[in-house]
Amino acid sequence: MSGSARQTAPHEVPPDTRLVLYACLPASLGGAADHSVASARRYVADAGWEAIETYVDRAAPFGSRALCEGWHTALATVEQGKAAGIVTPLLVMLGHLDEDKSNLAAWQARTGALITTPWAVVDAPGATVARRSAA
Protein backbone atom coordinates (compact mmCIF):
# COMPACT_ATOMS: atom_id res chain seq x y z
CA MET A 1 0.00 0.00 0.00
CA SER A 2 1.17 3.49 -0.76
CA GLY A 3 2.27 5.74 2.08
CA SER A 4 0.48 8.72 0.56
CA ALA A 5 -3.16 9.68 0.45
CA ARG A 6 -4.70 10.35 -2.95
CA GLN A 7 -5.94 13.85 -3.64
CA THR A 8 -9.19 13.98 -5.54
CA ALA A 9 -9.33 16.51 -8.37
CA PRO A 10 -12.30 18.90 -8.29
CA HIS A 11 -13.82 17.48 -11.48
CA GLU A 12 -14.03 14.09 -9.74
CA VAL A 13 -16.18 15.45 -6.89
CA PRO A 14 -19.90 15.68 -7.74
CA PRO A 15 -21.89 18.85 -6.97
CA ASP A 16 -23.58 18.92 -3.54
CA THR A 17 -20.95 16.60 -2.04
CA ARG A 18 -20.82 16.98 1.73
CA LEU A 19 -17.30 17.54 3.07
CA VAL A 20 -15.59 18.33 6.35
CA LEU A 21 -13.24 21.31 6.23
CA TYR A 22 -10.12 20.75 8.33
CA ALA A 23 -7.16 23.03 8.93
CA CYS A 24 -4.17 22.94 11.24
CA LEU A 25 -3.00 26.50 11.79
CA PRO A 26 0.03 27.68 13.73
CA ALA A 27 -1.07 29.13 17.05
CA SER A 28 1.70 31.70 16.75
CA LEU A 29 -0.01 33.37 13.79
CA GLY A 30 -3.30 33.93 15.60
CA GLY A 31 -6.07 35.31 13.42
CA ALA A 32 -3.68 36.04 10.56
CA ALA A 33 -3.85 32.37 9.55
CA ASP A 34 -7.65 32.35 9.33
CA HIS A 35 -7.60 33.56 5.72
CA SER A 36 -6.67 30.04 4.65
CA VAL A 37 -9.90 28.68 6.14
CA ALA A 38 -11.94 31.43 4.48
CA SER A 39 -10.23 30.64 1.18
CA ALA A 40 -11.06 26.94 1.53
CA ARG A 41 -14.69 27.83 2.28
CA ARG A 42 -14.83 29.88 -0.95
CA TYR A 43 -13.27 26.95 -2.82
CA VAL A 44 -16.00 24.63 -1.50
CA ALA A 45 -18.79 27.10 -2.35
CA ASP A 46 -17.42 27.81 -5.84
CA ALA A 47 -17.26 24.07 -6.55
CA GLY A 48 -20.90 23.61 -5.48
CA TRP A 49 -20.07 21.39 -2.51
CA GLU A 50 -21.22 21.68 1.11
CA ALA A 51 -18.86 22.04 4.08
CA ILE A 52 -20.98 20.50 6.83
CA GLU A 53 -18.47 21.11 9.62
CA THR A 54 -15.24 23.04 10.06
CA TYR A 55 -12.56 21.86 12.46
CA VAL A 56 -9.47 23.95 13.12
CA ASP A 57 -6.60 22.89 15.33
CA ARG A 58 -4.12 25.51 16.52
CA ALA A 59 -0.94 23.48 16.58
CA ALA A 60 2.46 23.18 14.99
CA PRO A 61 1.71 22.43 11.32
CA PHE A 62 4.75 20.17 11.02
CA GLY A 63 3.98 18.29 14.24
CA SER A 64 1.97 15.13 14.69
CA ARG A 65 -1.81 15.11 14.31
CA ALA A 66 -2.04 12.47 17.07
CA LEU A 67 -2.99 15.03 19.74
CA CYS A 68 -5.15 17.26 17.52
CA GLU A 69 -8.77 16.98 18.67
CA GLY A 70 -10.23 18.63 15.57
CA TRP A 71 -8.38 16.18 13.33
CA HIS A 72 -9.82 13.15 15.11
CA THR A 73 -13.31 14.69 15.04
CA ALA A 74 -13.00 15.37 11.30
CA LEU A 75 -12.02 11.74 10.66
CA ALA A 76 -14.89 10.48 12.83
CA THR A 77 -17.40 12.69 10.99
CA VAL A 78 -16.41 11.05 7.71
CA GLU A 79 -16.36 7.56 9.24
CA GLN A 80 -19.92 8.11 10.54
CA GLY A 81 -21.06 8.77 6.97
CA LYS A 82 -21.92 12.43 7.55
CA ALA A 83 -19.43 13.56 4.89
CA ALA A 84 -17.78 12.00 1.84
CA GLY A 85 -14.34 13.31 2.73
CA ILE A 86 -12.13 16.18 3.79
CA VAL A 87 -11.21 19.46 2.17
CA THR A 88 -8.18 21.31 3.52
CA PRO A 89 -6.32 24.45 2.49
CA LEU A 90 -3.04 22.52 2.12
CA LEU A 91 -2.40 18.78 2.11
CA VAL A 92 0.42 19.21 4.65
CA MET A 93 -2.24 20.23 7.19
CA LEU A 94 -3.42 16.61 7.19
CA GLY A 95 -0.02 15.33 8.19
CA HIS A 96 3.61 16.16 7.67
CA LEU A 97 5.31 13.33 9.55
CA ASP A 98 5.75 9.97 7.80
CA GLU A 99 3.62 8.25 10.44
CA ASP A 100 0.77 10.73 9.90
CA LYS A 101 1.00 10.32 6.12
CA SER A 102 0.87 6.52 6.43
CA ASN A 103 -2.05 6.69 8.85
CA LEU A 104 -3.94 9.03 6.51
CA ALA A 105 -3.34 6.78 3.51
CA ALA A 106 -4.50 3.72 5.47
CA TRP A 107 -7.59 5.61 6.72
CA GLN A 108 -8.43 6.71 3.19
CA ALA A 109 -7.99 3.17 1.83
CA ARG A 110 -10.21 1.78 4.60
CA THR A 111 -12.98 4.40 4.33
CA GLY A 112 -12.86 5.34 0.65
CA ALA A 113 -12.94 8.99 1.71
CA LEU A 114 -11.96 11.68 -0.72
CA ILE A 115 -9.39 14.34 0.09
CA THR A 116 -9.21 17.56 -1.84
CA THR A 117 -7.44 20.89 -1.63
CA PRO A 118 -7.58 24.05 -3.71
CA TRP A 119 -4.34 22.77 -5.27
CA ALA A 120 -5.62 19.28 -6.11
CA VAL A 121 -6.17 20.20 -9.75
CA VAL A 122 -2.47 21.03 -10.06
CA ASP A 123 -1.51 17.71 -8.46
CA ALA A 124 -3.99 15.60 -10.44
CA PRO A 125 -2.42 13.11 -12.86
CA GLY A 126 -2.55 14.51 -16.39
CA ALA A 127 -3.39 18.02 -15.22
CA THR A 128 -2.23 20.89 -17.34
CA VAL A 129 -0.87 23.92 -15.56
CA ALA A 130 -0.92 27.26 -17.34
CA ARG A 131 2.44 28.93 -17.14
CA ARG A 132 3.25 32.53 -17.96
CA SER A 133 5.95 32.70 -20.56
CA ALA A 134 9.11 34.64 -19.84
CA ALA A 135 8.98 37.91 -21.75
Residue pairs with C-beta under 8 A, 6 or more apart in sequence:
1 105
1 106
1 109
2 105
3 98
3 101
3 102
3 105
4 101
4 105
5 91
5 94
5 101
5 104
5 105
5 108
5 115
6 108
6 115
7 91
7 115
7 116
7 117
7 120
7 123
7 124
8 85
8 114
8 115
8 116
8 120
9 116
9 120
9 121
9 123
9 124
9 127
10 47
10 116
10 120
10 121
11 121
12 114
13 47
13 49
13 84
13 114
13 116
15 47
15 48
15 49
16 48
16 49
16 50
17 49
17 50
17 84
17 85
17 114
18 49
18 50
18 52
18 82
18 83
18 84
19 44
19 49
19 50
19 51
19 52
19 83
19 84
19 85
19 86
19 87
19 114
19 116
20 51
20 52
20 53
20 54
20 55
20 74
20 77
20 78
20 82
20 83
20 85
20 86
20 87
21 37
21 40
21 41
21 44
21 51
21 53
21 54
21 55
21 86
21 87
21 88
22 54
22 55
22 56
22 70
22 71
22 74
22 86
22 87
22 88
22 93
22 94
23 36
23 37
23 40
23 54
23 55
23 56
23 57
23 88
23 89
23 93
24 56
24 57
24 59
24 61
24 65
24 68
24 70
24 71
24 93
24 94
25 33
25 34
25 36
25 37
25 56
25 57
25 58
25 59
25 61
25 93
26 33
26 58
26 59
26 60
26 61
27 58
27 59
27 60
36 89
36 90
37 54
37 56
37 89
39 89
39 118
40 51
40 87
40 88
40 89
40 117
40 118
41 51
41 54
43 87
43 118
44 50
44 51
44 87
49 87
51 87
52 77
52 82
52 83
53 73
53 74
53 77
53 82
53 83
55 70
55 71
55 73
55 74
56 70
57 65
57 68
57 69
57 70
57 71
59 67
59 68
61 92
61 93
61 96
62 92
62 96
62 97
63 96
63 97
64 97
64 99
64 100
65 71
65 94
65 95
65 100
65 103
66 100
71 94
74 86
75 107
77 83
78 84
78 85
78 86
78 111
78 113
79 111
84 113
84 114
85 113
85 114
85 115
85 116
86 94
86 113
86 114
86 115
86 116
87 115
87 116
87 117
88 94
88 115
88 116
88 117
89 117
89 118
90 117
90 119
91 115
91 117
91 119
91 123
94 100
94 104
94 115
95 101
95 103
95 104
104 115
107 113
108 115
117 123
121 127
122 129
